Amino acid sequence: MVLKIMANFEQRQARYIGLLSLGILILLMISLWQLGLSPVWLVVSCLLFAIVLLLGYRRQKIQLMQVLARANWQLEAIFAEDFNQQIKAQYESGEVALFEQQLIALSEHLHRHKSRYNSQIFIIYQLIDKLDMPVMVFDQDHSLSYSNNAFEHLYHQPWQTMKGASLDTLQLTCKNDLWQFTNRNLARHWQLHSSEFKEREGQYVLLIASNIRQRLRENELQAWQQLIRVISHEINNSLTPVSSLAQSLSGKMTVHRDTQALHVIKQRCEHLQSFVGRYAKASEDLEVSPSVIALQPVFDHVVQLFPEQRFKLDCRAPRCMADQQLLQQVLINVCKNAIESQQQPHTDIVLSSAYSQEKVVISIRDYGAGFANLDNVFTPFYTTKHTGQGIGLTLSRNIIEQHNGELLLENTVQGARVTIILPIPVDNNSH
């Protein structure tokens, strides 16, 4: 459109010059025809005619330059995405008026497009914030530009505190578009997926971390549930008739020793059936009814069950979101293990709660022998205790994970620590 106006301007300029030349020729022809006119009149007439034409040309040029200046200002505002700046139409008709109208329409169209784009970006980032898997955005210099709240799953602090951090700081590496964690613990538990995108002339990388451990655990749990269903079915089908026959025969026996042997057989059948039933329950989904509960009464209840054990309580996080009965069962299992691992009598067990990164962290700290084998501690039926069945910690982890929480185990310099991470109360008034 600007080129068209400039072309029209050049055409008008040529037309004015042509008219000027034509006028001069006409005056000369008249003067030669009449021969009575003085040369002065001829010169004055030509000059006046030329001045009028030049003034008209200059006026039109000034108006055109003003239009182009306003158009240039509007285009610069559009380029800068500043849609608060808007020119006002100065002409009502003609090509210049059409140009102004089209420029204003272009600005309004781009403004609407930008508003829709900003709305879509806002919705996308809102959705990303709700995801429970870490999502990170890196700029063209591979510096952290944005992340969601799940960033804390990796680095245990809000992403805002590490905005602009380099790959080395975040323990990441990128070679041939392959992103990996340099930290062995993170690399063992998290898998990275990346993709590139452009925004406002900038090149960015979207990095998503998925929890391998959680997926493997889900597959493991499904496998164990299937195995337990098969084992339970086969064992129950075998034990039920054995137990029934033992009970029937015990009433017909006259020798006390034989009666006692049949009674032992019946007891062992019932014990094995109970064992299989308990583990089947440990592997299945539980009915979890979380609510805002007070932790101090829960701690007090657990402590009262072990009157001979000394506890040190530190309840700095007074409330959490949990099913009270199930949480009590977990704490009882963990505290029982801690007591059984004590090497010296009358040693304190520290039971505490605190807030950390919008989570409630419950810690059970003992000063016993610690875990003999952390790699197999959650393996079903695995136990280092003579009277243990290898179910307690597996059941406890299942309960906590169905609260959308975590149960972590670690050996310390002296003893062990069990950490339970649970959601913070929704009302967030417990701080």
N, C-alpha and C positions, 0 to 999 in steps of 0.2 A: 504493500500500500504506500509506503514512504517513497519507493522508487517511482510509483505511478504519479505521485504528487510532484516529485522532482522533474519527471518527464513533462508533465503538464506546464510546470513553471518554465522549463526551457522553451516549450512551444509558444507560450505567451510572450516570453522575452523576444523570440524571433518575430512574432506577429507585431509587437510594438516597434521593433526596429524597422520592419518592413513598411509599417504605416508611416513611420517618420521619414523614411526615404521617399515614399510615394508622395507625401505632403510636400517635401522639398522640390521634387520634380514638377509637381503641379504648379507650385509658386513660380518656378523658373519658366515654365511654359506660359503662364499668364503674363509674366513680366515681359517675356520676349514678344508675345502677341500684341500687347498694348503699347509697349515701348514708351509709354508716357509715365510710367512709375519710376520713381527715383530708386537708385541702388540702396539707399539707406532703408527705405520702407521694405525692400525685399529682404535685407539682412535682419531687420527687426522682426519681421513676420516669421522668418525661419527660426530665429532664436526663441521667440515666444512659443511657437509650436513644439520645439524640441524640449523646452523647459517643462511644458505641461506633460508631455509624454514621459520624461524622466521622473517627474514627481509621482506620477501614477505608478510607474514601475517600482520606484523605491518604496512606496506605501504597500504595495502588494508583497514585495519581498520581505518587508519587516513583519507583516502579518503571518506570512508563511514560516519565517524563522521562529516566531513565537509559538506557533503550533508545533513545530518540530522540537523546540526546547521542552514544551510541556510533555510531548510524547516521549522524549528521551528520559525525562524525570520519572514518568509513569513506568517505563520499561525497566529502569534501574530499581524502582520499588518492587516490581514483580520479580525481578531476578533475585533480590534480597528477601523475597517472601514477606515483604512488609505490605500487607493488604489494608492497613489503616490509611495509607496514602492513596488518594483517588482524585484524578483531575475532574474538572467540570467542563461540560461541552460549551464552547464559545460560539459555535455556528449552528444554525437551524436547518440549513439546506446546503446542497452542493457536495462535492467530493471530500472536502475537508471535514464537513459535518459527519459524513459517513465514516471517515477514518476515526474521528473521535469516538463515535458510538461503538465501533468495532473494538477499539482499544479498551474502552470501559467494560464492554461485554467480556472480553478476554480476561481482564483482571478479576471480574466477578466469578467467572467460570473457574479460574485457577484457585480463587479463594474457597469456593465450595469444595473443589477437589482436595485441597489441603485440609479442610475441616474434616472431611470424610476419612482421609488418610490418618489424621491425628486420632480420630475416634477409634479406628481400627487398631492402630498401634497401642492405644491405651487399653483396649480390651485384651489384646494379645499379651501385654505385660501383666495385666491383672490375672489372666489365666496362668501365666508362667509362675507368678508369685504363689498361686495355690497348689502348684505341683509339689509332691513330696520328694522329687528327685532333683539333685543340684543341676541348675542350668546357668552357664556362664557365657558372657559375651566379651570378646577381646577385639580391640581395635587393630589397625594395620601395623602398629608397633608391638603387637602381642602384649598389650597392657590390659589389665582387667577394667572393663568399662561398666559392666552391670552383672548382677547375679540375683537370684531369688533367695528366699529365706532358708531354703534347704542347703544353702552354702555352708551352714553351720554343721551339717552332717559330716563334712570333710575337714573343716578347719576349726570348728568349735568356737567361732566368733562371727559376728555379723559381717556381711560382705562390705558394708560401707567403710569399715575400719581398714580394709585392704584394697580399696578402690585405687586403680592405677598401679597395682603390684605387678611385677614382672613374672615371667614363667619360672625363673629360678626361685623366687620367693614363694610361689605357689607349688613348688616341687613338681613342675610339669616340664615336658619336653615335646617339641614338634619337629619331626624329621620326615621329609617327603610327604607332608600332609598327614602323617600318622602321629596322633597325640597319645602320650602315655604319662603315667605318674612315675617320677623318679623315686618316690618313697615306696619301699617294698610293701609296707602294710597297706597303703592305699591301693597300690597296684594289684594286690591279692584280692581285695574286696570290691573294687570298682572297675567298671569297664567304660571307656570313653567313646563317644560318637560325635563327629564334627561335621559342620556344613558352613559354607560361606554365603554371605549376602551383602548387598550394597544398600546404603542409606545415606542420602544427602552427600553424594559424591565420595563417601568413605567406604572402605572395604572392611568388613567385620567377619569374625568367626564365631559361630554358635557352637558351644561345647556342652554336651549332655552326659552326665555321669549316672550310670545305672548300677544298682547294687547287685553284684554277682552273688554275694553270700546269701542274700535274701532269696534269690531265685533258686540257688542250689538247695537251700534249706527247705523251700517249698516242695521241690522235687523229692528231696530226701524224706520229708514228712509223708508225702503221698506214697512213696515206696514202702515206708514202714507201716503206714496204715493198711496198705494192701496185704503186706506180710502178716501183720497181726490178725487181720480178719481171717486169713487162711489158717494160721496156727490156732487161733481161738476155736474156729469151727472144728478142726481136726481133733484138737485136745479135748474139747467138750464132748464130742461124739464118742471119744474113747473112754473118758473118765466117768461119764454119767452111768453107763452100764456097770463099770467096775465098782463104783461107789454103791450102786444099788445091790449088786450081788454080794458085796462085803457086808452090807447091812442085813440082807436076808440070811446069809450063812451064819452071822454072829448069833442069831436067835436059835440056831439049831445045834451049835457047838456045846459040848459038855465039858470040854477041857478048857480051863481058864486061860492057858497060854495061847491056844488057838483063837479064843474070843478076843484076847488082847491084840493079837497080830492083825486080825480083821479090823479091829477098831483103829489101829494105826494106819492101815491101808485106807480106810474111809477118811480119816483126818487128813492124810497127805493128798488125797484126791480133792478134797474141799479146799485145801490150802493152794494147790496148783490152779484150780479153777478161779479162786479169788485173785491170785497173782495175775493170771492172764486177763481177767476182767478189769483189774486196776490199771494195767498197762494199756489196755484198749481204750479206757477212758482218758488216759494221759495223752493219747495221740489224736483223739477226736476233737472237733470244734466244740468249744464250751459256750454256754449261755452267759455272756458277759453283759452286765447292766451297770455301766459306769455312771457315777454321779460325783458331785463335789463332796468329799469326805474329809473329816478332820483326822490328821495323822497321829496326834498325841494319844487319843484313846486307843488307836490301833497298836501303837508301840506299847502302851501300858498293858493291853490284853496279852500281847506276845510275851512280855516280860513275866507276867503272872503265871504263865504256864511252866516256867523254869525257875522255881523259887530258890534253887541251890546255886544258880549261876548269877554272877555279878554283871550288870549292864551299865553302860554309860550312855545316857540319852542326850541328844542334841537336835531338837526339832526346830530348826530355823525356817523351814517351809511348812507352815501349819496345815495346809490343805493341798489336795491334788484331785485329779479326775481318775477314779478307779472303782471297781466293784469291791466293796469292803471285805466281804467274806473271802473272795478269791485272793485278794492282796494279803489278808491275814494268813491264808494257807501257804502262800509263797514265803512270807517272812518266817513262819514256823519251820518250814522245810530248811531254809537257809540257816536259821539260828541253830537248829538241831545239828546240822552238819558242822557248824562252827564249834559247838560245844563238844562234839565227838572228836574233833581234831585237836582239842586243847592238850598240850603236853604237860603243862603245869596247872595244878588246881587253883581255883579262885583268881583266875586271870580275867580281866574285864573284856567284854565284847562291846564295841562301840556301834550304836545304832543311831544314825543321823539322817537328817533331810535338809536340803537346801535348794535354792533356785539357781539355774544355770542356762543361759540362752533360751529363755522362754520354756524351760522344762523343769520338772521337779525331779531331783536326783536323790534317791534313797541309798544310803551306803551301810553295809554291814561289814565291820572290820574286826577280825580276830587275830590272835597272836599264837596260833597253833602251828601245825606242821605244813599248812598250805596244801595246794592241790598237787597230787603226785604226777598227774599227766593231764595237762590242760587240753591237749589235742583230742583226747577221748572222753572228756568229762561229760559231754552231752550225748555220747554214744549209748543207745538203749542197751540195758542189761549190763553195762560196764560199771564195775565198782571195785574199789580197793578195800572196802570194809567186809569183814567176815559175815556180818549179818545184813549187809545191804542188798538191795535189789536193783540198783541202777535206774530208778524211776523218778526220784524226788526232783532232781535238777531239770530233767527233761520236762516233767510236768510244769515246773515253775517257769521255765522259759516259754513253754506253750501258752501259759496263762498271760504272761507279761506281753508277749507279742500280739496276742489277741486284744490287748489294750492299746495297740499301736505304740508299744514301748520297746525297750531293749533291756536285756539282762546280760551283764558283762562280768566276766571272772578274771581275776589276775592275782598272781602271787606277789607279795611284797617282801621287803627285806626280812621281816619276821611275820609269818602268818599269811593271810589272804584277805582279799577284799572282793565283795560282791556288790555290784552297782546296778541299781534298778532305775531306769529312766522312764518317766511317765509324763503324759500331757499335763500342762498347767491348766487350772480351772478356767473355763470359758469367760467368766465375768472379770478375770484378771484383777480382782480386788484383794488377792491374798498376799500381796507384797507388804 
